Amino acid sequence: MKLKTIGLALVATAFMASAALAQTGTMQPIPNPPEKAKAHHAKKKHMAKKAEAAASDAKAPAAAPAKK
C-alpha cells in the first residue's frame, strides 16, 4: 500500500468517527466563558468619600465672623 492511501484512509476514518459521535450527542461544543463585568470600584469609593466630606462640611457650623 502507498503511504498516501493509508493517510487518506486515516483521515476518512477520523472524519466518520467524529460525525458518528456528533450525531449521538457525546461531542458537546465548548461553551464560551461568561464575560466579566468591568470593575470601577475605586472611582465609586473615591466619589463616595468626596460626597461624605461635602455632607459633613455642610453640617458643621460656619466659622464665626471676625469681630471688628
C-alpha positions as CSV (number, residue, x, y, z in Angstrom):
1,M,0.0,0.0,0.0
2,K,1.1,3.5,-0.6
3,L,1.6,6.0,2.2
4,K,-0.8,8.4,0.6
5,T,-3.6,5.8,0.6
6,I,-3.0,5.0,4.3
7,G,-3.1,8.7,5.2
8,L,-6.3,9.2,3.3
9,A,-7.9,6.2,5.0
10,L,-6.9,7.6,8.4
11,V,-8.4,11.0,7.6
12,A,-11.6,9.5,6.3
13,T,-11.9,7.2,9.4
14,A,-11.4,10.1,11.8
15,F,-14.0,12.2,10.0
16,M,-16.5,9.3,10.0
17,A,-15.9,8.7,13.7
18,S,-16.3,12.4,14.6
19,A,-19.5,12.6,12.6
20,A,-20.9,9.5,14.3
21,L,-20.0,10.9,17.8
22,A,-21.6,14.2,17.0
23,Q,-24.8,12.5,16.0
24,T,-25.0,10.6,19.2
25,G,-24.6,13.8,21.3
26,T,-21.4,12.7,23.0
27,M,-19.4,15.6,21.5
28,Q,-20.7,18.8,23.0
29,P,-19.5,22.2,21.9
30,I,-17.2,24.0,24.4
31,P,-19.2,27.0,25.8
32,N,-17.6,30.4,25.8
33,P,-16.7,31.7,29.3
34,P,-19.0,34.3,30.7
35,E,-17.9,37.9,30.2
36,K,-16.7,39.5,33.4
37,A,-18.2,42.9,34.4
38,K,-15.7,45.7,34.4
39,A,-15.0,46.8,38.0
40,H,-15.0,50.6,38.7
41,H,-15.0,50.2,42.4
42,A,-12.1,52.6,43.1
43,K,-13.8,55.5,41.4
44,K,-17.0,54.9,43.2
45,K,-15.3,54.8,46.6
46,H,-13.4,58.0,45.9
47,M,-16.6,59.8,44.9
48,A,-18.4,58.4,48.0
49,K,-15.7,59.8,50.2
50,K,-15.9,63.2,48.5
51,A,-19.7,63.3,48.9
52,E,-19.4,62.3,52.6
53,A,-16.8,65.0,53.2
54,A,-19.1,67.6,51.5
55,A,-22.0,66.5,53.6
56,S,-20.0,66.8,56.8
57,D,-18.8,70.2,55.8
58,A,-22.4,71.3,55.2
59,K,-23.5,70.1,58.7
60,A,-20.6,71.8,60.5
61,P,-21.4,75.3,61.8
62,A,-20.0,78.1,59.8
63,A,-16.9,79.9,61.3
64,A,-17.7,82.8,63.5
65,P,-17.4,86.1,61.7
66,A,-14.3,88.2,62.7
67,K,-15.1,90.9,65.3
68,K,-14.3,94.5,64.4
